[in-house]
Amino acid sequence: MEYNFMDFLIVSILIYVLITVIRLEGRIKGIRYALDQISKKAGVPEKPINNELRELIRKDQEVQAVKEVRETLGLSLVEAKQYIEALKAAEK
């Protein structure tokens, strides 16, 4: 199997993009953490949807809660599930 320069270039670019995305995700997580800490110290109220989500969780309607989070906050499925899990953990 023969590889030419273009194949090597494409693979190199893809690896670079992947590494950049991974680094950006890490930076975003750090920024979110810092913002959460700042908002707690500044006394910023939490998102109004959280009360509605807690009510759905109490009624064992987690799937509906995840749907609401996705629609309202624009999160991915995994992020929305993590958001709901964090709300559940904070309730305990």
LOLO-376520 format. One record per atom (N, C-alpha, C): residue number from 1; residue in three letters; atom name; x, y, z. Coordinates in steps of 0.1 Angstrom, whole numbers, plus 5000, padded with zeros to 4 digits. Layout:
BEGIN
@i NUM	aa ALA	at CA	x X	y Y	z Z;
...
//
This chain:
BEGIN
@i 1	aa MET	at N	x 5008	y 4988	z 5000;
@i 1	aa MET	at CA	x 5000	y 5000	z 5000;
@i 1	aa MET	at C	x 5009	y 5012	z 5000;
@i 2	aa GLU	at N	x 5006	y 5021	z 4991;
@i 2	aa GLU	at CA	x 5015	y 5033	z 4990;
@i 2	aa GLU	at C	x 5008	y 5045	z 4995;
@i 3	aa TYR	at N	x 5015	y 5053	z 5003;
@i 3	aa TYR	at CA	x 5010	y 5065	z 5009;
@i 3	aa TYR	at C	x 5017	y 5077	z 5002;
@i 4	aa ASN	at N	x 5009	y 5086	z 4998;
@i 4	aa ASN	at CA	x 5016	y 5098	z 4992;
@i 4	aa ASN	at C	x 5015	y 5110	z 5001;
@i 5	aa PHE	at N	x 5021	y 5121	z 4997;
@i 5	aa PHE	at CA	x 5022	y 5133	z 5005;
@i 5	aa PHE	at C	x 5008	y 5138	z 5009;
@i 6	aa MET	at N	x 4998	y 5137	z 5001;
@i 6	aa MET	at CA	x 4985	y 5143	z 5004;
@i 6	aa MET	at C	x 4978	y 5135	z 5015;
@i 7	aa ASP	at N	x 4980	y 5121	z 5015;
@i 7	aa ASP	at CA	x 4975	y 5113	z 5026;
@i 7	aa ASP	at C	x 4981	y 5117	z 5039;
@i 8	aa PHE	at N	x 4994	y 5119	z 5039;
@i 8	aa PHE	at CA	x 5001	y 5123	z 5051;
@i 8	aa PHE	at C	x 4997	y 5136	z 5056;
@i 9	aa LEU	at N	x 4995	y 5145	z 5047;
@i 9	aa LEU	at CA	x 4990	y 5159	z 5050;
@i 9	aa LEU	at C	x 4976	y 5159	z 5056;
@i 10	aa ILE	at N	x 4967	y 5151	z 5051;
@i 10	aa ILE	at CA	x 4953	y 5150	z 5056;
@i 10	aa ILE	at C	x 4953	y 5144	z 5070;
@i 11	aa VAL	at N	x 4961	y 5134	z 5072;
@i 11	aa VAL	at CA	x 4961	y 5127	z 5085;
@i 11	aa VAL	at C	x 4967	y 5137	z 5095;
@i 12	aa SER	at N	x 4977	y 5144	z 5091;
@i 12	aa SER	at CA	x 4984	y 5154	z 5100;
@i 12	aa SER	at C	x 4974	y 5165	z 5104;
@i 13	aa ILE	at N	x 4967	y 5170	z 5095;
@i 13	aa ILE	at CA	x 4957	y 5180	z 5097;
@i 13	aa ILE	at C	x 4946	y 5175	z 5107;
@i 14	aa LEU	at N	x 4941	y 5163	z 5104;
@i 14	aa LEU	at CA	x 4931	y 5158	z 5113;
@i 14	aa LEU	at C	x 4936	y 5156	z 5127;
@i 15	aa ILE	at N	x 4948	y 5151	z 5129;
@i 15	aa ILE	at CA	x 4953	y 5149	z 5142;
@i 15	aa ILE	at C	x 4955	y 5163	z 5149;
@i 16	aa TYR	at N	x 4959	y 5173	z 5142;
@i 16	aa TYR	at CA	x 4961	y 5186	z 5147;
@i 16	aa TYR	at C	x 4947	y 5192	z 5152;
@i 17	aa VAL	at N	x 4937	y 5190	z 5143;
@i 17	aa VAL	at CA	x 4924	y 5195	z 5147;
@i 17	aa VAL	at C	x 4918	y 5188	z 5159;
@i 18	aa LEU	at N	x 4920	y 5175	z 5160;
@i 18	aa LEU	at CA	x 4916	y 5167	z 5171;
@i 18	aa LEU	at C	x 4922	y 5171	z 5184;
@i 19	aa ILE	at N	x 4935	y 5173	z 5184;
@i 19	aa ILE	at CA	x 4943	y 5178	z 5196;
@i 19	aa ILE	at C	x 4938	y 5192	z 5200;
@i 20	aa THR	at N	x 4935	y 5201	z 5190;
@i 20	aa THR	at CA	x 4930	y 5214	z 5193;
@i 20	aa THR	at C	x 4917	y 5214	z 5200;
@i 21	aa VAL	at N	x 4908	y 5205	z 5195;
@i 21	aa VAL	at CA	x 4894	y 5204	z 5200;
@i 21	aa VAL	at C	x 4895	y 5199	z 5215;
@i 22	aa ILE	at N	x 4904	y 5189	z 5217;
@i 22	aa ILE	at CA	x 4905	y 5184	z 5230;
@i 22	aa ILE	at C	x 4910	y 5194	z 5240;
@i 23	aa ARG	at N	x 4920	y 5202	z 5236;
@i 23	aa ARG	at CA	x 4925	y 5213	z 5244;
@i 23	aa ARG	at C	x 4914	y 5223	z 5247;
@i 24	aa LEU	at N	x 4906	y 5227	z 5237;
@i 24	aa LEU	at CA	x 4896	y 5237	z 5239;
@i 24	aa LEU	at C	x 4885	y 5232	z 5248;
@i 25	aa GLU	at N	x 4882	y 5219	z 5247;
@i 25	aa GLU	at CA	x 4872	y 5213	z 5257;
@i 25	aa GLU	at C	x 4877	y 5214	z 5271;
@i 26	aa GLY	at N	x 4890	y 5212	z 5273;
@i 26	aa GLY	at CA	x 4895	y 5213	z 5286;
@i 26	aa GLY	at C	x 4895	y 5228	z 5291;
@i 27	aa ARG	at N	x 4898	y 5237	z 5282;
@i 27	aa ARG	at CA	x 4897	y 5251	z 5286;
@i 27	aa ARG	at C	x 4883	y 5255	z 5289;
@i 28	aa ILE	at N	x 4873	y 5250	z 5282;
@i 28	aa ILE	at CA	x 4859	y 5254	z 5284;
@i 28	aa ILE	at C	x 4855	y 5248	z 5298;
@i 29	aa LYS	at N	x 4859	y 5236	z 5301;
@i 29	aa LYS	at CA	x 4855	y 5231	z 5314;
@i 29	aa LYS	at C	x 4861	y 5240	z 5326;
@i 30	aa GLY	at N	x 4873	y 5244	z 5324;
@i 30	aa GLY	at CA	x 4879	y 5253	z 5334;
@i 30	aa GLY	at C	x 4872	y 5266	z 5335;
@i 31	aa ILE	at N	x 4868	y 5272	z 5324;
@i 31	aa ILE	at CA	x 4861	y 5284	z 5324;
@i 31	aa ILE	at C	x 4847	y 5283	z 5330;
@i 32	aa ARG	at N	x 4840	y 5272	z 5327;
@i 32	aa ARG	at CA	x 4827	y 5269	z 5334;
@i 32	aa ARG	at C	x 4829	y 5268	z 5349;
@i 33	aa TYR	at N	x 4839	y 5261	z 5353;
@i 33	aa TYR	at CA	x 4842	y 5260	z 5368;
@i 33	aa TYR	at C	x 4844	y 5273	z 5374;
@i 34	aa ALA	at N	x 4852	y 5281	z 5368;
@i 34	aa ALA	at CA	x 4855	y 5295	z 5373;
@i 34	aa ALA	at C	x 4842	y 5303	z 5373;
@i 35	aa LEU	at N	x 4834	y 5303	z 5363;
@i 35	aa LEU	at CA	x 4822	y 5310	z 5363;
@i 35	aa LEU	at C	x 4812	y 5305	z 5374;
@i 36	aa ASP	at N	x 4812	y 5292	z 5376;
@i 36	aa ASP	at CA	x 4803	y 5287	z 5387;
@i 36	aa ASP	at C	x 4808	y 5293	z 5400;
@i 37	aa GLN	at N	x 4821	y 5293	z 5402;
@i 37	aa GLN	at CA	x 4826	y 5298	z 5415;
@i 37	aa GLN	at C	x 4823	y 5313	z 5417;
@i 38	aa ILE	at N	x 4825	y 5320	z 5406;
@i 38	aa ILE	at CA	x 4822	y 5335	z 5407;
@i 38	aa ILE	at C	x 4808	y 5337	z 5409;
@i 39	aa SER	at N	x 4799	y 5330	z 5402;
@i 39	aa SER	at CA	x 4784	y 5332	z 5404;
@i 39	aa SER	at C	x 4780	y 5329	z 5418;
@i 40	aa LYS	at N	x 4786	y 5319	z 5424;
@i 40	aa LYS	at CA	x 4782	y 5315	z 5438;
@i 40	aa LYS	at C	x 4786	y 5326	z 5447;
@i 41	aa LYS	at N	x 4799	y 5332	z 5446;
@i 41	aa LYS	at CA	x 4803	y 5342	z 5455;
@i 41	aa LYS	at C	x 4796	y 5355	z 5452;
@i 42	aa ALA	at N	x 4792	y 5358	z 5440;
@i 42	aa ALA	at CA	x 4785	y 5370	z 5437;
@i 42	aa ALA	at C	x 4770	y 5369	z 5440;
@i 43	aa GLY	at N	x 4765	y 5357	z 5444;
@i 43	aa GLY	at CA	x 4751	y 5356	z 5447;
@i 43	aa GLY	at C	x 4742	y 5356	z 5435;
@i 44	aa VAL	at N	x 4747	y 5352	z 5424;
@i 44	aa VAL	at CA	x 4738	y 5352	z 5412;
@i 44	aa VAL	at C	x 4729	y 5340	z 5413;
@i 45	aa PRO	at N	x 4716	y 5343	z 5411;
@i 45	aa PRO	at CA	x 4706	y 5332	z 5412;
@i 45	aa PRO	at C	x 4708	y 5321	z 5401;
@i 46	aa GLU	at N	x 4705	y 5309	z 5405;
@i 46	aa GLU	at CA	x 4706	y 5298	z 5395;
@i 46	aa GLU	at C	x 4696	y 5300	z 5384;
@i 47	aa LYS	at N	x 4698	y 5292	z 5374;
@i 47	aa LYS	at CA	x 4688	y 5292	z 5362;
@i 47	aa LYS	at C	x 4674	y 5289	z 5367;
@i 48	aa PRO	at N	x 4664	y 5297	z 5362;
@i 48	aa PRO	at CA	x 4651	y 5294	z 5366;
@i 48	aa PRO	at C	x 4645	y 5281	z 5362;
@i 49	aa ILE	at N	x 4651	y 5275	z 5352;
@i 49	aa ILE	at CA	x 4646	y 5262	z 5348;
@i 49	aa ILE	at C	x 4649	y 5251	z 5358;
@i 50	aa ASN	at N	x 4659	y 5253	z 5367;
@i 50	aa ASN	at CA	x 4663	y 5243	z 5376;
@i 50	aa ASN	at C	x 4652	y 5238	z 5385;
@i 51	aa ASN	at N	x 4643	y 5247	z 5390;
@i 51	aa ASN	at CA	x 4632	y 5244	z 5398;
@i 51	aa ASN	at C	x 4622	y 5234	z 5391;
@i 52	aa GLU	at N	x 4619	y 5237	z 5378;
@i 52	aa GLU	at CA	x 4611	y 5229	z 5370;
@i 52	aa GLU	at C	x 4617	y 5215	z 5368;
@i 53	aa LEU	at N	x 4630	y 5215	z 5366;
@i 53	aa LEU	at CA	x 4638	y 5202	z 5364;
@i 53	aa LEU	at C	x 4637	y 5194	z 5377;
@i 54	aa ARG	at N	x 4639	y 5200	z 5388;
@i 54	aa ARG	at CA	x 4638	y 5193	z 5401;
@i 54	aa ARG	at C	x 4625	y 5186	z 5403;
@i 55	aa GLU	at N	x 4614	y 5194	z 5399;
@i 55	aa GLU	at CA	x 4601	y 5188	z 5400;
@i 55	aa GLU	at C	x 4599	y 5176	z 5391;
@i 56	aa LEU	at N	x 4604	y 5177	z 5379;
@i 56	aa LEU	at CA	x 4604	y 5165	z 5370;
@i 56	aa LEU	at C	x 4612	y 5153	z 5376;
@i 57	aa ILE	at N	x 4623	y 5156	z 5382;
@i 57	aa ILE	at CA	x 4631	y 5145	z 5388;
@i 57	aa ILE	at C	x 4623	y 5139	z 5399;
@i 58	aa ARG	at N	x 4617	y 5147	z 5407;
@i 58	aa ARG	at CA	x 4609	y 5142	z 5419;
@i 58	aa ARG	at C	x 4598	y 5133	z 5414;
@i 59	aa LYS	at N	x 4592	y 5136	z 5402;
@i 59	aa LYS	at CA	x 4582	y 5128	z 5396;
@i 59	aa LYS	at C	x 4587	y 5116	z 5388;
@i 60	aa ASP	at N	x 4600	y 5113	z 5389;
@i 60	aa ASP	at CA	x 4606	y 5102	z 5381;
@i 60	aa ASP	at C	x 4604	y 5104	z 5366;
@i 61	aa GLN	at N	x 4605	y 5116	z 5362;
@i 61	aa GLN	at CA	x 4604	y 5119	z 5347;
@i 61	aa GLN	at C	x 4618	y 5125	z 5342;
@i 62	aa GLU	at N	x 4628	y 5117	z 5344;
@i 62	aa GLU	at CA	x 4642	y 5122	z 5341;
@i 62	aa GLU	at C	x 4643	y 5124	z 5326;
@i 63	aa VAL	at N	x 4637	y 5115	z 5318;
@i 63	aa VAL	at CA	x 4638	y 5116	z 5303;
@i 63	aa VAL	at C	x 4632	y 5130	z 5299;
@i 64	aa GLN	at N	x 4621	y 5134	z 5304;
@i 64	aa GLN	at CA	x 4615	y 5147	z 5301;
@i 64	aa GLN	at C	x 4624	y 5158	z 5306;
@i 65	aa ALA	at N	x 4630	y 5156	z 5318;
@i 65	aa ALA	at CA	x 4639	y 5166	z 5323;
@i 65	aa ALA	at C	x 4651	y 5168	z 5313;
@i 66	aa VAL	at N	x 4656	y 5157	z 5308;
@i 66	aa VAL	at CA	x 4667	y 5158	z 5299;
@i 66	aa VAL	at C	x 4663	y 5165	z 5286;
@i 67	aa LYS	at N	x 4651	y 5162	z 5281;
@i 67	aa LYS	at CA	x 4646	y 5169	z 5269;
@i 67	aa LYS	at C	x 4645	y 5184	z 5272;
@i 68	aa GLU	at N	x 4640	y 5188	z 5283;
@i 68	aa GLU	at CA	x 4638	y 5202	z 5287;
@i 68	aa GLU	at C	x 4651	y 5209	z 5287;
@i 69	aa VAL	at N	x 4661	y 5203	z 5293;
@i 69	aa VAL	at CA	x 4675	y 5209	z 5294;
@i 69	aa VAL	at C	x 4680	y 5210	z 5280;
@i 70	aa ARG	at N	x 4679	y 5200	z 5271;
@i 70	aa ARG	at CA	x 4684	y 5201	z 5257;
@i 70	aa ARG	at C	x 4677	y 5213	z 5250;
@i 71	aa GLU	at N	x 4664	y 5214	z 5251;
@i 71	aa GLU	at CA	x 4657	y 5224	z 5244;
@i 71	aa GLU	at C	x 4660	y 5238	z 5249;
@i 72	aa THR	at N	x 4660	y 5239	z 5262;
@i 72	aa THR	at CA	x 4662	y 5253	z 5268;
@i 72	aa THR	at C	x 4676	y 5258	z 5268;
@i 73	aa LEU	at N	x 4686	y 5249	z 5272;
@i 73	aa LEU	at CA	x 4700	y 5253	z 5273;
@i 73	aa LEU	at C	x 4708	y 5250	z 5261;
@i 74	aa GLY	at N	x 4703	y 5242	z 5252;
@i 74	aa GLY	at CA	x 4710	y 5238	z 5239;
@i 74	aa GLY	at C	x 4722	y 5229	z 5242;
@i 75	aa LEU	at N	x 4721	y 5220	z 5252;
@i 75	aa LEU	at CA	x 4731	y 5211	z 5254;
@i 75	aa LEU	at C	x 4730	y 5198	z 5246;
@i 76	aa SER	at N	x 4741	y 5191	z 5245;
@i 76	aa SER	at CA	x 4740	y 5178	z 5239;
@i 76	aa SER	at C	x 4733	y 5168	z 5248;
@i 77	aa LEU	at N	x 4731	y 5156	z 5243;
@i 77	aa LEU	at CA	x 4724	y 5146	z 5251;
@i 77	aa LEU	at C	x 4732	y 5142	z 5263;
@i 78	aa VAL	at N	x 4745	y 5140	z 5261;
@i 78	aa VAL	at CA	x 4754	y 5137	z 5272;
@i 78	aa VAL	at C	x 4755	y 5148	z 5282;
@i 79	aa GLU	at N	x 4757	y 5160	z 5278;
@i 79	aa GLU	at CA	x 4757	y 5172	z 5287;
@i 79	aa GLU	at C	x 4744	y 5174	z 5294;
@i 80	aa ALA	at N	x 4733	y 5172	z 5288;
@i 80	aa ALA	at CA	x 4720	y 5173	z 5295;
@i 80	aa ALA	at C	x 4719	y 5163	z 5305;
@i 81	aa LYS	at N	x 4723	y 5150	z 5302;
@i 81	aa LYS	at CA	x 4722	y 5140	z 5312;
@i 81	aa LYS	at C	x 4731	y 5143	z 5324;
@i 82	aa GLN	at N	x 4743	y 5148	z 5322;
@i 82	aa GLN	at CA	x 4752	y 5152	z 5332;
@i 82	aa GLN	at C	x 4746	y 5163	z 5341;
@i 83	aa TYR	at N	x 4739	y 5172	z 5334;
@i 83	aa TYR	at CA	x 4733	y 5184	z 5341;
@i 83	aa TYR	at C	x 4722	y 5179	z 5351;
@i 84	aa ILE	at N	x 4714	y 5169	z 5346;
@i 84	aa ILE	at CA	x 4704	y 5163	z 5354;
@i 84	aa ILE	at C	x 4710	y 5155	z 5366;
@i 85	aa GLU	at N	x 4720	y 5148	z 5363;
@i 85	aa GLU	at CA	x 4727	y 5140	z 5374;
@i 85	aa GLU	at C	x 4733	y 5150	z 5384;
@i 86	aa ALA	at N	x 4738	y 5161	z 5380;
@i 86	aa ALA	at CA	x 4743	y 5171	z 5390;
@i 86	aa ALA	at C	x 4732	y 5176	z 5398;
@i 87	aa LEU	at N	x 4721	y 5179	z 5392;
@i 87	aa LEU	at CA	x 4709	y 5184	z 5400;
@i 87	aa LEU	at C	x 4705	y 5174	z 5410;
@i 88	aa LYS	at N	x 4704	y 5161	z 5406;
@i 88	aa LYS	at CA	x 4700	y 5150	z 5415;
@i 88	aa LYS	at C	x 4710	y 5149	z 5426;
@i 89	aa ALA	at N	x 4723	y 5150	z 5423;
@i 89	aa ALA	at CA	x 4733	y 5149	z 5434;
@i 89	aa ALA	at C	x 4732	y 5160	z 5444;
@i 90	aa ALA	at N	x 4729	y 5172	z 5439;
@i 90	aa ALA	at CA	x 4728	y 5184	z 5448;
@i 90	aa ALA	at C	x 4716	y 5183	z 5457;
@i 91	aa GLU	at N	x 4706	y 5176	z 5453;
@i 91	aa GLU	at CA	x 4694	y 5174	z 5461;
@i 91	aa GLU	at C	x 4696	y 5165	z 5473;
@i 92	aa LYS	at N	x 4706	y 5156	z 5471;
@i 92	aa LYS	at CA	x 4708	y 5146	z 5482;
@i 92	aa LYS	at C	x 4716	y 5151	z 5493;
//
